């Protein structure tokens, strides 16, 4: 397995886990991070994107990253934009969360995956 495929699988499986939690039970994650439930819809929508593009898309691209380069680039773009958005929201602290680690740790992990996707992008 190449580094590119490994990075895509890490992206894919971690996105399926987080996306699944956000999509199917956003109240669970909000309660863990100490957030209110006032506007939970954004979390469910993010879960749908994580499952479809970052999850399934990354796993499909992992089968043959060179043949699936366009799909790879869509996964890369989504990952980078989501990381930038999370960074911006964290910097401005646009969250009602009180457990900051549950925002900052996923941000660091998302940043790492985005950088690895950039580094190992097929030529």
Order of alpha helices (4+ residues) and beta strands (2+ residues): alpha-alpha-alpha-alpha-alpha-alpha
